[in-house]
Amino acid sequence: MSTTVRDKPPTEKADLRVSVSSFQVSDGCHVLVLCQHVNAGQTRSQQPLAMHFCLDNSSSMGSSSQRAQICFSELISLANLPCSFTVFGSDATRLSSSITSPGQMRDIKLPSQSMTNIGGGLRLMMGAAMSMYKTDPHAHNILVFLSDGHNNCGTHPKVVVKEL
C-alpha cells in the first residue's frame, strides 16, 4: 500500500513520547534524532519492535538512494513487527507499512527522483510511527532518516519538528 502526502500537517496526534534533537556533524551534514522512549521493565528483545525508514529520493542522491534501501533492508530482520518505508522527493510517499523481511524491502521499486521535501518525509514517517503506537502502545518504534541535502520544497523541517 502506498500513501502520499503533499506537505499536509498531521490530522491527529497520538500520545507518543518522542525526544527530538539535532546537531551538525560537519559542514553540510546534520543529524536529526527522533527517539520514542522505551517502556520501563522491558528489555529490547522482549519489547515489540518496529522500524520506520525515511529516505531522500531527490535527484542529488542519484544511485545512493537504491544503495541506502539495500542497507536499510538488512535492519528489517531486527524487528518483530511490520516496518514502514517512506521516500521523499517533491512529495513524500509511504511505499509500504507492512515490511516483514529484508527481501520485501529490497523488492520495493523507488519512484522517480526529484526535489527535496524533507518536512513532508518527516511528517509521513512520524505518521507511520503514530499508527504503530495506536496499534501497540508498548511497541518500540525506531525511526531511521537519511538525506544528503537541504530542503528545497514543502514545509521546512524545522517547522515540522516544532509540530512534533
Salt bridges, closest charged atoms under 4 A:
ASP7 OD1 - ARG123 NH1 3.11
GLU12 OE1 - LYS134 NZ 2.38
GLU74 OE2 - ARG106 NH1 2.96
ASP91 OD1 - ARG6 NH1 3.01
GLU163 OE1 - ARG123 NH2 2.80
